[in-house]
Amino acid sequence: MDYEEAINKQYGTSDLGTKILNTLRDEGIETKRQIQESLASIEDLHIRGRSATMELTQGAGLNEG
């Protein structure tokens, strides 16, 4: 087993995105904005948080959506 396979075996799960969205919807979080706000603390888990994420997306020419 190589490194990537070992990591996937330990931490991987199939359809993780679907499972996350279904759990959020089960909690009454349904709109795109609500989902973004709910996941922001995980998504922005690095130094400077959300402001750094916004700077990176703007620098990369990415737009909301």
mmCIF file as Biopython writes it, N, C-alpha, C and O atoms, coordinates in Angstrom:
data_model
#
loop_
_atom_site.group_PDB
_atom_site.id
_atom_site.type_symbol
_atom_site.label_atom_id
_atom_site.label_alt_id
_atom_site.label_comp_id
_atom_site.label_asym_id
_atom_site.label_entity_id
_atom_site.label_seq_id
_atom_site.pdbx_PDB_ins_code
_atom_site.Cartn_x
_atom_site.Cartn_y
_atom_site.Cartn_z
_atom_site.occupancy
_atom_site.B_iso_or_equiv
_atom_site.auth_seq_id
_atom_site.auth_asym_id
_atom_site.pdbx_PDB_model_num
ATOM 1   N N  . MET A ? 1  ? 0.863   -1.175 0.000   1.0 0.0 1  A 1 
ATOM 2   C CA . MET A ? 1  ? 0.000   0.000  0.000   1.0 0.0 1  A 1 
ATOM 3   C C  . MET A ? 1  ? 0.906   1.233  0.000   1.0 0.0 1  A 1 
ATOM 4   O O  . MET A ? 1  ? 1.818   1.344  0.820   1.0 0.0 1  A 1 
ATOM 5   N N  . ASP A ? 2  ? 0.644   2.159  -0.931  1.0 0.0 2  A 1 
ATOM 6   C CA . ASP A ? 2  ? 1.455   3.374  -0.958  1.0 0.0 2  A 1 
ATOM 7   C C  . ASP A ? 2  ? 0.880   4.429  -0.009  1.0 0.0 2  A 1 
ATOM 8   O O  . ASP A ? 2  ? -0.170  4.233  0.603   1.0 0.0 2  A 1 
ATOM 9   N N  . TYR A ? 3  ? 1.586   5.537  0.095   1.0 0.0 3  A 1 
ATOM 10  C CA . TYR A ? 3  ? 1.227   6.605  1.035   1.0 0.0 3  A 1 
ATOM 11  C C  . TYR A ? 3  ? -0.196  7.111  0.805   1.0 0.0 3  A 1 
ATOM 12  O O  . TYR A ? 3  ? -0.977  7.222  1.750   1.0 0.0 3  A 1 
ATOM 13  N N  . GLU A ? 4  ? -0.535  7.418  -0.453  1.0 0.0 4  A 1 
ATOM 14  C CA . GLU A ? 4  ? -1.865  7.957  -0.761  1.0 0.0 4  A 1 
ATOM 15  C C  . GLU A ? 4  ? -2.963  6.958  -0.407  1.0 0.0 4  A 1 
ATOM 16  O O  . GLU A ? 4  ? -4.003  7.343  0.126   1.0 0.0 4  A 1 
ATOM 17  N N  . GLU A ? 5  ? -2.742  5.698  -0.696  1.0 0.0 5  A 1 
ATOM 18  C CA . GLU A ? 5  ? -3.729  4.675  -0.352  1.0 0.0 5  A 1 
ATOM 19  C C  . GLU A ? 5  ? -3.906  4.558  1.160   1.0 0.0 5  A 1 
ATOM 20  O O  . GLU A ? 5  ? -5.021  4.387  1.654   1.0 0.0 5  A 1 
ATOM 21  N N  . ALA A ? 6  ? -2.795  4.651  1.888   1.0 0.0 6  A 1 
ATOM 22  C CA . ALA A ? 6  ? -2.865  4.567  3.349   1.0 0.0 6  A 1 
ATOM 23  C C  . ALA A ? 6  ? -3.653  5.737  3.935   1.0 0.0 6  A 1 
ATOM 24  O O  . ALA A ? 6  ? -4.457  5.550  4.849   1.0 0.0 6  A 1 
ATOM 25  N N  . ILE A ? 7  ? -3.425  6.942  3.409   1.0 0.0 7  A 1 
ATOM 26  C CA . ILE A ? 7  ? -4.160  8.128  3.876   1.0 0.0 7  A 1 
ATOM 27  C C  . ILE A ? 7  ? -5.642  7.971  3.570   1.0 0.0 7  A 1 
ATOM 28  O O  . ILE A ? 7  ? -6.488  8.230  4.426   1.0 0.0 7  A 1 
ATOM 29  N N  . ASN A ? 8  ? -5.959  7.547  2.347   1.0 0.0 8  A 1 
ATOM 30  C CA . ASN A ? 8  ? -7.364  7.365  1.972   1.0 0.0 8  A 1 
ATOM 31  C C  . ASN A ? 8  ? -8.043  6.288  2.801   1.0 0.0 8  A 1 
ATOM 32  O O  . ASN A ? 8  ? -9.213  6.422  3.158   1.0 0.0 8  A 1 
ATOM 33  N N  . LYS A ? 9  ? -7.316  5.223  3.110   1.0 0.0 9  A 1 
ATOM 34  C CA . LYS A ? 9  ? -7.891  4.161  3.929   1.0 0.0 9  A 1 
ATOM 35  C C  . LYS A ? 9  ? -8.206  4.672  5.330   1.0 0.0 9  A 1 
ATOM 36  O O  . LYS A ? 9  ? -9.248  4.343  5.897   1.0 0.0 9  A 1 
ATOM 37  N N  . GLN A ? 10 ? -7.308  5.474  5.884   1.0 0.0 10 A 1 
ATOM 38  C CA . GLN A ? 10 ? -7.487  5.986  7.248   1.0 0.0 10 A 1 
ATOM 39  C C  . GLN A ? 10 ? -8.562  7.075  7.327   1.0 0.0 10 A 1 
ATOM 40  O O  . GLN A ? 10 ? -9.412  7.051  8.218   1.0 0.0 10 A 1 
ATOM 41  N N  . TYR A ? 11 ? -8.520  8.028  6.393   1.0 0.0 11 A 1 
ATOM 42  C CA . TYR A ? 11 ? -9.363  9.221  6.506   1.0 0.0 11 A 1 
ATOM 43  C C  . TYR A ? 11 ? -10.436 9.343  5.430   1.0 0.0 11 A 1 
ATOM 44  O O  . TYR A ? 11 ? -11.335 10.174 5.558   1.0 0.0 11 A 1 
ATOM 45  N N  . GLY A ? 12 ? -10.365 8.549  4.391   1.0 0.0 12 A 1 
ATOM 46  C CA . GLY A ? 12 ? -11.261 8.707  3.255   1.0 0.0 12 A 1 
ATOM 47  C C  . GLY A ? 12 ? -12.661 8.189  3.515   1.0 0.0 12 A 1 
ATOM 48  O O  . GLY A ? 12 ? -12.882 7.335  4.374   1.0 0.0 12 A 1 
ATOM 49  N N  . THR A ? 13 ? -13.575 8.712  2.771   1.0 0.0 13 A 1 
ATOM 50  C CA . THR A ? 13 ? -14.951 8.236  2.796   1.0 0.0 13 A 1 
ATOM 51  C C  . THR A ? 13 ? -15.564 8.547  1.436   1.0 0.0 13 A 1 
ATOM 52  O O  . THR A ? 13 ? -15.246 9.569  0.827   1.0 0.0 13 A 1 
ATOM 53  N N  . SER A ? 14 ? -16.422 7.688  0.971   1.0 0.0 14 A 1 
ATOM 54  C CA . SER A ? 14 ? -17.047 7.944  -0.321  1.0 0.0 14 A 1 
ATOM 55  C C  . SER A ? 14 ? -18.198 8.933  -0.150  1.0 0.0 14 A 1 
ATOM 56  O O  . SER A ? 14 ? -18.891 8.939  0.867   1.0 0.0 14 A 1 
ATOM 57  N N  . ASP A ? 15 ? -18.375 9.748  -1.148  1.0 0.0 15 A 1 
ATOM 58  C CA . ASP A ? 15 ? -19.476 10.718 -1.179  1.0 0.0 15 A 1 
ATOM 59  C C  . ASP A ? 15 ? -19.483 11.660 0.026   1.0 0.0 15 A 1 
ATOM 60  O O  . ASP A ? 15 ? -20.548 11.988 0.550   1.0 0.0 15 A 1 
ATOM 61  N N  . LEU A ? 16 ? -18.311 12.092 0.463   1.0 0.0 16 A 1 
ATOM 62  C CA . LEU A ? 16 ? -18.232 12.970 1.629   1.0 0.0 16 A 1 
ATOM 63  C C  . LEU A ? 16 ? -19.021 14.258 1.415   1.0 0.0 16 A 1 
ATOM 64  O O  . LEU A ? 16 ? -19.738 14.700 2.312   1.0 0.0 16 A 1 
ATOM 65  N N  . GLY A ? 17 ? -18.895 14.865 0.232   1.0 0.0 17 A 1 
ATOM 66  C CA . GLY A ? 17 ? -19.618 16.101 -0.041  1.0 0.0 17 A 1 
ATOM 67  C C  . GLY A ? 17 ? -21.118 15.935 0.089   1.0 0.0 17 A 1 
ATOM 68  O O  . GLY A ? 17 ? -21.797 16.781 0.670   1.0 0.0 17 A 1 
ATOM 69  N N  . THR A ? 18 ? -21.630 14.850 -0.450  1.0 0.0 18 A 1 
ATOM 70  C CA . THR A ? 18 ? -23.061 14.565 -0.356  1.0 0.0 18 A 1 
ATOM 71  C C  . THR A ? 18 ? -23.483 14.370 1.090   1.0 0.0 18 A 1 
ATOM 72  O O  . THR A ? 18 ? -24.532 14.864 1.505   1.0 0.0 18 A 1 
ATOM 73  N N  . LYS A ? 19 ? -22.675 13.654 1.858   1.0 0.0 19 A 1 
ATOM 74  C CA . LYS A ? 19 ? -22.991 13.426 3.270   1.0 0.0 19 A 1 
ATOM 75  C C  . LYS A ? 19 ? -23.020 14.741 4.047   1.0 0.0 19 A 1 
ATOM 76  O O  . LYS A ? 19 ? -23.898 14.953 4.882   1.0 0.0 19 A 1 
ATOM 77  N N  . ILE A ? 20 ? -22.064 15.615 3.772   1.0 0.0 20 A 1 
ATOM 78  C CA . ILE A ? 20 ? -22.024 16.913 4.458   1.0 0.0 20 A 1 
ATOM 79  C C  . ILE A ? 20 ? -23.259 17.728 4.111   1.0 0.0 20 A 1 
ATOM 80  O O  . ILE A ? 20 ? -23.916 18.265 5.003   1.0 0.0 20 A 1 
ATOM 81  N N  . LEU A ? 21 ? -23.584 17.828 2.821   1.0 0.0 21 A 1 
ATOM 82  C CA . LEU A ? 21 ? -24.755 18.608 2.404   1.0 0.0 21 A 1 
ATOM 83  C C  . LEU A ? 21 ? -26.045 18.035 2.975   1.0 0.0 21 A 1 
ATOM 84  O O  . LEU A ? 21 ? -26.916 18.790 3.405   1.0 0.0 21 A 1 
ATOM 85  N N  . ASN A ? 22 ? -26.179 16.724 2.985   1.0 0.0 22 A 1 
ATOM 86  C CA . ASN A ? 22 ? -27.382 16.105 3.554   1.0 0.0 22 A 1 
ATOM 87  C C  . ASN A ? 22 ? -27.503 16.398 5.042   1.0 0.0 22 A 1 
ATOM 88  O O  . ASN A ? 22 ? -28.601 16.663 5.531   1.0 0.0 22 A 1 
ATOM 89  N N  . THR A ? 23 ? -26.397 16.353 5.766   1.0 0.0 23 A 1 
ATOM 90  C CA . THR A ? 23 ? -26.417 16.657 7.199   1.0 0.0 23 A 1 
ATOM 91  C C  . THR A ? 23 ? -26.805 18.108 7.437   1.0 0.0 23 A 1 
ATOM 92  O O  . THR A ? 23 ? -27.602 18.397 8.329   1.0 0.0 23 A 1 
ATOM 93  N N  . LEU A ? 24 ? -26.249 19.026 6.645   1.0 0.0 24 A 1 
ATOM 94  C CA . LEU A ? 24 ? -26.619 20.439 6.777   1.0 0.0 24 A 1 
ATOM 95  C C  . LEU A ? 24 ? -28.108 20.628 6.508   1.0 0.0 24 A 1 
ATOM 96  O O  . LEU A ? 24 ? -28.784 21.342 7.248   1.0 0.0 24 A 1 
ATOM 97  N N  . ARG A ? 25 ? -28.615 20.005 5.473   1.0 0.0 25 A 1 
ATOM 98  C CA . ARG A ? 25 ? -30.041 20.131 5.137   1.0 0.0 25 A 1 
ATOM 99  C C  . ARG A ? 25 ? -30.924 19.531 6.219   1.0 0.0 25 A 1 
ATOM 100 O O  . ARG A ? 25 ? -32.002 20.053 6.506   1.0 0.0 25 A 1 
ATOM 101 N N  . ASP A ? 26 ? -30.470 18.433 6.821   1.0 0.0 26 A 1 
ATOM 102 C CA . ASP A ? 26 ? -31.218 17.837 7.939   1.0 0.0 26 A 1 
ATOM 103 C C  . ASP A ? 26 ? -31.307 18.797 9.122   1.0 0.0 26 A 1 
ATOM 104 O O  . ASP A ? 26 ? -32.249 18.731 9.912   1.0 0.0 26 A 1 
ATOM 105 N N  . GLU A ? 27 ? -30.323 19.689 9.241   1.0 0.0 27 A 1 
ATOM 106 C CA . GLU A ? 27 ? -30.305 20.691 10.312  1.0 0.0 27 A 1 
ATOM 107 C C  . GLU A ? 27 ? -31.023 21.980 9.905   1.0 0.0 27 A 1 
ATOM 108 O O  . GLU A ? 27 ? -31.019 22.955 10.657  1.0 0.0 27 A 1 
ATOM 109 N N  . GLY A ? 28 ? -31.640 21.989 8.713   1.0 0.0 28 A 1 
ATOM 110 C CA . GLY A ? 28 ? -32.395 23.155 8.266   1.0 0.0 28 A 1 
ATOM 111 C C  . GLY A ? 28 ? -31.560 24.187 7.532   1.0 0.0 28 A 1 
ATOM 112 O O  . GLY A ? 28 ? -32.028 25.300 7.290   1.0 0.0 28 A 1 
ATOM 113 N N  . ILE A ? 29 ? -30.343 23.842 7.176   1.0 0.0 29 A 1 
ATOM 114 C CA . ILE A ? 29 ? -29.453 24.751 6.443   1.0 0.0 29 A 1 
ATOM 115 C C  . ILE A ? 29 ? -29.553 24.362 4.974   1.0 0.0 29 A 1 
ATOM 116 O O  . ILE A ? 29 ? -29.018 23.334 4.560   1.0 0.0 29 A 1 
ATOM 117 N N  . GLU A ? 30 ? -30.243 25.192 4.185   1.0 0.0 30 A 1 
ATOM 118 C CA . GLU A ? 30 ? -30.560 24.762 2.827   1.0 0.0 30 A 1 
ATOM 119 C C  . GLU A ? 30 ? -30.073 25.689 1.730   1.0 0.0 30 A 1 
ATOM 120 O O  . GLU A ? 30 ? -29.715 25.214 0.652   1.0 0.0 30 A 1 
ATOM 121 N N  . THR A ? 31 ? -30.047 26.984 1.960   1.0 0.0 31 A 1 
ATOM 122 C CA . THR A ? 31 ? -29.665 27.877 0.876   1.0 0.0 31 A 1 
ATOM 123 C C  . THR A ? 31 ? -28.152 27.879 0.702   1.0 0.0 31 A 1 
ATOM 124 O O  . THR A ? 31 ? -27.404 27.539 1.619   1.0 0.0 31 A 1 
ATOM 125 N N  . LYS A ? 32 ? -27.722 28.266 -0.482  1.0 0.0 32 A 1 
ATOM 126 C CA . LYS A ? 32 ? -26.288 28.322 -0.774  1.0 0.0 32 A 1 
ATOM 127 C C  . LYS A ? 32 ? -25.569 29.225 0.226   1.0 0.0 32 A 1 
ATOM 128 O O  . LYS A ? 32 ? -24.492 28.881 0.713   1.0 0.0 32 A 1 
ATOM 129 N N  . ARG A ? 33 ? -26.156 30.364 0.529   1.0 0.0 33 A 1 
ATOM 130 C CA . ARG A ? 33 ? -25.547 31.313 1.470   1.0 0.0 33 A 1 
ATOM 131 C C  . ARG A ? 33 ? -25.444 30.695 2.864   1.0 0.0 33 A 1 
ATOM 132 O O  . ARG A ? 33 ? -24.406 30.816 3.514   1.0 0.0 33 A 1 
ATOM 133 N N  . GLN A ? 34 ? -26.497 30.039 3.328   1.0 0.0 34 A 1 
ATOM 134 C CA . GLN A ? 34 ? -26.460 29.396 4.651   1.0 0.0 34 A 1 
ATOM 135 C C  . GLN A ? 34 ? -25.377 28.321 4.710   1.0 0.0 34 A 1 
ATOM 136 O O  . GLN A ? 34 ? -24.672 28.191 5.711   1.0 0.0 34 A 1 
ATOM 137 N N  . ILE A ? 35 ? -25.253 27.562 3.640   1.0 0.0 35 A 1 
ATOM 138 C CA . ILE A ? 35 ? -24.241 26.504 3.597   1.0 0.0 35 A 1 
ATOM 139 C C  . ILE A ? 35 ? -22.848 27.121 3.632   1.0 0.0 35 A 1 
ATOM 140 O O  . ILE A ? 35 ? -21.983 26.649 4.369   1.0 0.0 35 A 1 
ATOM 141 N N  . GLN A ? 36 ? -22.621 28.172 2.841   1.0 0.0 36 A 1 
ATOM 142 C CA . GLN A ? 36 ? -21.316 28.840 2.835   1.0 0.0 36 A 1 
ATOM 143 C C  . GLN A ? 36 ? -20.974 29.377 4.215   1.0 0.0 36 A 1 
ATOM 144 O O  . GLN A ? 36 ? -19.849 29.214 4.686   1.0 0.0 36 A 1 
ATOM 145 N N  . GLU A ? 37 ? -21.934 30.011 4.859   1.0 0.0 37 A 1 
ATOM 146 C CA . GLU A ? 37 ? -21.688 30.570 6.188   1.0 0.0 37 A 1 
ATOM 147 C C  . GLU A ? 37 ? -21.419 29.466 7.213   1.0 0.0 37 A 1 
ATOM 148 O O  . GLU A ? 37 ? -20.582 29.631 8.101   1.0 0.0 37 A 1 
ATOM 149 N N  . SER A ? 38 ? -22.124 28.353 7.090   1.0 0.0 38 A 1 
ATOM 150 C CA . SER A ? 38 ? -21.944 27.250 8.035   1.0 0.0 38 A 1 
ATOM 151 C C  . SER A ? 38 ? -20.582 26.586 7.887   1.0 0.0 38 A 1 
ATOM 152 O O  . SER A ? 38 ? -19.998 26.132 8.871   1.0 0.0 38 A 1 
ATOM 153 N N  . LEU A ? 39 ? -20.079 26.528 6.668   1.0 0.0 39 A 1 
ATOM 154 C CA . LEU A ? 39 ? -18.801 25.858 6.416   1.0 0.0 39 A 1 
ATOM 155 C C  . LEU A ? 39 ? -17.600 26.800 6.472   1.0 0.0 39 A 1 
ATOM 156 O O  . LEU A ? 39 ? -16.459 26.347 6.383   1.0 0.0 39 A 1 
ATOM 157 N N  . ALA A ? 40 ? -17.840 28.103 6.617   1.0 0.0 40 A 1 
ATOM 158 C CA . ALA A ? 40 ? -16.747 29.080 6.573   1.0 0.0 40 A 1 
ATOM 159 C C  . ALA A ? 40 ? -15.677 28.816 7.622   1.0 0.0 40 A 1 
ATOM 160 O O  . ALA A ? 40 ? -14.489 28.956 7.333   1.0 0.0 40 A 1 
ATOM 161 N N  . SER A ? 41 ? -16.068 28.440 8.821   1.0 0.0 41 A 1 
ATOM 162 C CA . SER A ? 41 ? -15.063 28.234 9.871   1.0 0.0 41 A 1 
ATOM 163 C C  . SER A ? 41 ? -14.152 27.052 9.553   1.0 0.0 41 A 1 
ATOM 164 O O  . SER A ? 41 ? -13.003 27.028 9.992   1.0 0.0 41 A 1 
ATOM 165 N N  . ILE A ? 42 ? -14.637 26.090 8.811   1.0 0.0 42 A 1 
ATOM 166 C CA . ILE A ? 42 ? -13.809 24.955 8.397   1.0 0.0 42 A 1 
ATOM 167 C C  . ILE A ? 42 ? -13.019 25.319 7.147   1.0 0.0 42 A 1 
ATOM 168 O O  . ILE A ? 42 ? -11.824 25.038 7.053   1.0 0.0 42 A 1 
ATOM 169 N N  . GLU A ? 43 ? -13.683 25.935 6.206   1.0 0.0 43 A 1 
ATOM 170 C CA . GLU A ? 43 ? -13.062 26.334 4.944   1.0 0.0 43 A 1 
ATOM 171 C C  . GLU A ? 43 ? -11.908 27.302 5.177   1.0 0.0 43 A 1 
ATOM 172 O O  . GLU A ? 43 ? -10.886 27.228 4.495   1.0 0.0 43 A 1 
ATOM 173 N N  . ASP A ? 44 ? -12.068 28.196 6.123   1.0 0.0 44 A 1 
ATOM 174 C CA . ASP A ? 44 ? -11.083 29.245 6.368   1.0 0.0 44 A 1 
ATOM 175 C C  . ASP A ? 44 ? -10.150 28.895 7.523   1.0 0.0 44 A 1 
ATOM 176 O O  . ASP A ? 44 ? -9.666  29.782 8.226   1.0 0.0 44 A 1 
ATOM 177 N N  . LEU A ? 45 ? -9.901  27.618 7.714   1.0 0.0 45 A 1 
ATOM 178 C CA . LEU A ? 45 ? -9.091  27.158 8.836   1.0 0.0 45 A 1 
ATOM 179 C C  . LEU A ? 45 ? -7.602  27.335 8.511   1.0 0.0 45 A 1 
ATOM 180 O O  . LEU A ? 45 ? -6.896  26.366 8.229   1.0 0.0 45 A 1 
ATOM 181 N N  . HIS A ? 46 ? -7.150  28.564 8.557   1.0 0.0 46 A 1 
ATOM 182 C CA . HIS A ? 46 ? -5.749  28.899 8.359   1.0 0.0 46 A 1 
ATOM 183 C C  . HIS A ? 46 ? -5.522  30.293 8.918   1.0 0.0 46 A 1 
ATOM 184 O O  . HIS A ? 46 ? -6.470  30.964 9.326   1.0 0.0 46 A 1 
ATOM 185 N N  . ILE A ? 47 ? -4.290  30.723 8.936   1.0 0.0 47 A 1 
ATOM 186 C CA . ILE A ? 47 ? -3.961  32.041 9.481   1.0 0.0 47 A 1 
ATOM 187 C C  . ILE A ? 47 ? -4.734  33.123 8.728   1.0 0.0 47 A 1 
ATOM 188 O O  . ILE A ? 47 ? -4.798  33.105 7.499   1.0 0.0 47 A 1 
ATOM 189 N N  . ARG A ? 48 ? -5.308  34.043 9.454   1.0 0.0 48 A 1 
ATOM 190 C CA . ARG A ? 48 ? -6.078  35.188 8.959   1.0 0.0 48 A 1 
ATOM 191 C C  . ARG A ? 48 ? -7.467  34.806 8.463   1.0 0.0 48 A 1 
ATOM 192 O O  . ARG A ? 48 ? -8.205  35.693 8.034   1.0 0.0 48 A 1 
ATOM 193 N N  . GLY A ? 49 ? -7.856  33.561 8.495   1.0 0.0 49 A 1 
ATOM 194 C CA . GLY A ? 49 ? -9.224  33.150 8.234   1.0 0.0 49 A 1 
ATOM 195 C C  . GLY A ? 49 ? -9.836  33.633 6.939   1.0 0.0 49 A 1 
ATOM 196 O O  . GLY A ? 49 ? -9.221  33.575 5.874   1.0 0.0 49 A 1 
ATOM 197 N N  . ARG A ? 50 ? -11.067 34.113 7.055   1.0 0.0 50 A 1 
ATOM 198 C CA . ARG A ? 50 ? -11.873 34.475 5.878   1.0 0.0 50 A 1 
ATOM 199 C C  . ARG A ? 50 ? -11.225 35.572 5.036   1.0 0.0 50 A 1 
ATOM 200 O O  . ARG A ? 50 ? -11.288 35.518 3.808   1.0 0.0 50 A 1 
ATOM 201 N N  . SER A ? 51 ? -10.607 36.559 5.669   1.0 0.0 51 A 1 
ATOM 202 C CA . SER A ? 51 ? -10.010 37.652 4.888   1.0 0.0 51 A 1 
ATOM 203 C C  . SER A ? 51 ? -8.905  37.125 3.974   1.0 0.0 51 A 1 
ATOM 204 O O  . SER A ? 51 ? -8.779  37.579 2.837   1.0 0.0 51 A 1 
ATOM 205 N N  . ALA A ? 52 ? -8.106  36.174 4.454   1.0 0.0 52 A 1 
ATOM 206 C CA . ALA A ? 52 ? -7.057  35.591 3.614   1.0 0.0 52 A 1 
ATOM 207 C C  . ALA A ? 52 ? -7.662  34.795 2.461   1.0 0.0 52 A 1 
ATOM 208 O O  . ALA A ? 52 ? -7.158  34.842 1.338   1.0 0.0 52 A 1 
ATOM 209 N N  . THR A ? 53 ? -8.733  34.069 2.736   1.0 0.0 53 A 1 
ATOM 210 C CA . THR A ? 53 ? -9.403  33.308 1.679   1.0 0.0 53 A 1 
ATOM 211 C C  . THR A ? 53 ? -9.915  34.251 0.598   1.0 0.0 53 A 1 
ATOM 212 O O  . THR A ? 53 ? -9.758  33.977 -0.591  1.0 0.0 53 A 1 
ATOM 213 N N  . MET A ? 54 ? -10.523 35.353 1.002   1.0 0.0 54 A 1 
ATOM 214 C CA . MET A ? 54 ? -11.047 36.315 0.029   1.0 0.0 54 A 1 
ATOM 215 C C  . MET A ? 54 ? -9.919  36.916 -0.807  1.0 0.0 54 A 1 
ATOM 216 O O  . MET A ? 54 ? -10.066 37.066 -2.020  1.0 0.0 54 A 1 
ATOM 217 N N  . GLU A ? 55 ? -8.808  37.259 -0.182  1.0 0.0 55 A 1 
ATOM 218 C CA . GLU A ? 55 ? -7.666  37.803 -0.920  1.0 0.0 55 A 1 
ATOM 219 C C  . GLU A ? 55 ? -7.134  36.789 -1.932  1.0 0.0 55 A 1 
ATOM 220 O O  . GLU A ? 55 ? -6.821  37.146 -3.068  1.0 0.0 55 A 1 
ATOM 221 N N  . LEU A ? 56 ? -7.033  35.535 -1.521  1.0 0.0 56 A 1 
ATOM 222 C CA . LEU A ? 56 ? -6.541  34.499 -2.431  1.0 0.0 56 A 1 
ATOM 223 C C  . LEU A ? 56 ? -7.473  34.301 -3.617  1.0 0.0 56 A 1 
ATOM 224 O O  . LEU A ? 56 ? -7.011  34.170 -4.750  1.0 0.0 56 A 1 
ATOM 225 N N  . THR A ? 57 ? -8.775  34.278 -3.372  1.0 0.0 57 A 1 
ATOM 226 C CA . THR A ? 57 ? -9.715  34.077 -4.478  1.0 0.0 57 A 1 
ATOM 227 C C  . THR A ? 57 ? -9.709  35.270 -5.428  1.0 0.0 57 A 1 
ATOM 228 O O  . THR A ? 57 ? -9.801  35.097 -6.643  1.0 0.0 57 A 1 
ATOM 229 N N  . GLN A ? 58 ? -9.600  36.469 -4.884  1.0 0.0 58 A 1 
ATOM 230 C CA . GLN A ? 58 ? -9.538  37.656 -5.738  1.0 0.0 58 A 1 
ATOM 231 C C  . GLN A ? 58 ? -8.251  37.664 -6.552  1.0 0.0 58 A 1 
ATOM 232 O O  . GLN A ? 58 ? -8.264  37.988 -7.740  1.0 0.0 58 A 1 
ATOM 233 N N  . GLY A ? 59 ? -7.138  37.307 -5.913  1.0 0.0 59 A 1 
ATOM 234 C CA . GLY A ? 59 ? -5.855  37.256 -6.608  1.0 0.0 59 A 1 
ATOM 235 C C  . GLY A ? 59 ? -5.834  36.216 -7.715  1.0 0.0 59 A 1 
ATOM 236 O O  . GLY A ? 59 ? -5.138  36.378 -8.717  1.0 0.0 59 A 1 
ATOM 237 N N  . ALA A ? 60 ? -6.600  35.147 -7.531  1.0 0.0 60 A 1 
ATOM 238 C CA . ALA A ? 60 ? -6.678  34.081 -8.533  1.0 0.0 60 A 1 
ATOM 239 C C  . ALA A ? 60 ? -7.722  34.382 -9.605  1.0 0.0 60 A 1 
ATOM 240 O O  . ALA A ? 60 ? -7.873  33.621 -10.561 1.0 0.0 60 A 1 
ATOM 241 N N  . GLY A ? 61 ? -8.443  35.495 -9.444  1.0 0.0 61 A 1 
ATOM 242 C CA . GLY A ? 61 ? -9.462  35.860 -10.419 1.0 0.0 61 A 1 
ATOM 243 C C  . GLY A ? 61 ? -10.745 35.059 -10.300 1.0 0.0 61 A 1 
ATOM 244 O O  . GLY A ? 61 ? -11.506 34.955 -11.262 1.0 0.0 61 A 1 
ATOM 245 N N  . LEU A ? 62 ? -10.993 34.488 -9.118  1.0 0.0 62 A 1 
ATOM 246 C CA . LEU A ? 62 ? -12.209 33.707 -8.901  1.0 0.0 62 A 1 
ATOM 247 C C  . LEU A ? 62 ? -13.327 34.601 -8.398  1.0 0.0 62 A 1 
ATOM 248 O O  . LEU A ? 62 ? -13.097 35.524 -7.616  1.0 0.0 62 A 1 
ATOM 249 N N  . ASN A ? 63 ? -14.523 34.322 -8.847  1.0 0.0 63 A 1 
ATOM 250 C CA . ASN A ? 63 ? -15.693 35.084 -8.421  1.0 0.0 63 A 1 
ATOM 251 C C  . ASN A ? 63 ? -16.630 34.195 -7.622  1.0 0.0 63 A 1 
ATOM 252 O O  . ASN A ? 63 ? -16.564 32.969 -7.709  1.0 0.0 63 A 1 
ATOM 253 N N  . GLU A ? 64 ? -17.501 34.823 -6.845  1.0 0.0 64 A 1 
ATOM 254 C CA . GLU A ? 64 ? -18.487 34.073 -6.070  1.0 0.0 64 A 1 
ATOM 255 C C  . GLU A ? 64 ? -19.395 33.294 -7.008  1.0 0.0 64 A 1 
ATOM 256 O O  . GLU A ? 64 ? -19.777 33.774 -8.076  1.0 0.0 64 A 1 
ATOM 257 N N  . GLY A ? 65 ? -19.730 32.085 -6.586  1.0 0.0 65 A 1 
ATOM 258 C CA . GLY A ? 65 ? -20.689 31.319 -7.366  1.0 0.0 65 A 1 
ATOM 259 C C  . GLY A ? 65 ? -20.273 29.965 -7.735  1.0 0.0 65 A 1 
ATOM 260 O O  . GLY A ? 65 ? -21.024 29.247 -8.395  1.0 0.0 65 A 1 
#
